Each structure stands twice: as C-alpha cells, then as structure tokens.
Amino acid sequence: MHLAHDPAAAPAPQIGFDQFLMVDIRVGTIVAAEPYPEARKPSLKLTIDFGPAIGTRRSSAQIATLYQPAALVGRQVAGVVNFPPRQIGKFMSEVLTLGFPDEEGNVVLFAPDRRVPNGARLF
C-alpha cells in the first residue's frame, strides 16, 4: 500500500497538477472510534464526519499503537474520500485516513493545526 516509509527515500516520480487534483483529500471530525482486534496490525475502526456534501464515512486505520479510541472522538483528521471502498478483513473501509510514520513506523495522524469546516478540501 505504501511506497516508502524511509524519510531518506527519493521522491516518487513527478505527476502533473491535474493528477494531484484528482485525489480528493478532505478534513473530517472523528465521531466514533473503536478497537479492531481482528486486524493483522494494531488498528481502530473510525467513523468520520466529512460534512454535508460527503457525509459520514468509515475507515480502518493502523493507529492503535499511538491512539486510544476515546481520545480520538472530536479530533479532525485528513482523508482521501474518492478511493473505492476497500475490504479490510470483515470491515469495509470507505476512506483512507492519512498519517506519517514516526521513527518506529507507527502512524501519526495528519490533521490541520486549527479547526476548519468538515469537508474542507486540501489544496
């Protein structure tokens, strides 16, 4: 799924700006989070509100090592909302929640540093 986690890795091949615009990255607020013990890697099931145009979507995110479910509710995160749904075990993940790996490879969530409207698009 991921190209490279190494911060010293060379950049991916160049793409055109039009290709970038095809990836719809939006901000949403986590409204529910629960453990996903059946996942192969420590994961949580998230329900994220992306605002009235997109609505609520679900995501399986490999973030259980660094985050507790109750602490995530109300937090804003970024996600790709226009990928097709993906079956993750018995769970259908509808959005790719975005993050960066820390020094140990654990996912650190990517989010705005100030509150923005749910559904706001990254540009």
ABEGO torsion letter per residue (X at the ends): XBABABAABBBBBBBBAAAAAABBBBBBBBABBBBBAABABBBBBBBBBAEAAAEBBBBBBBAAAABBAAAABGBBBBBBAABBBBBBEABBBABBBBBBBBAAGBBBBBBBABBBBBGBBBX
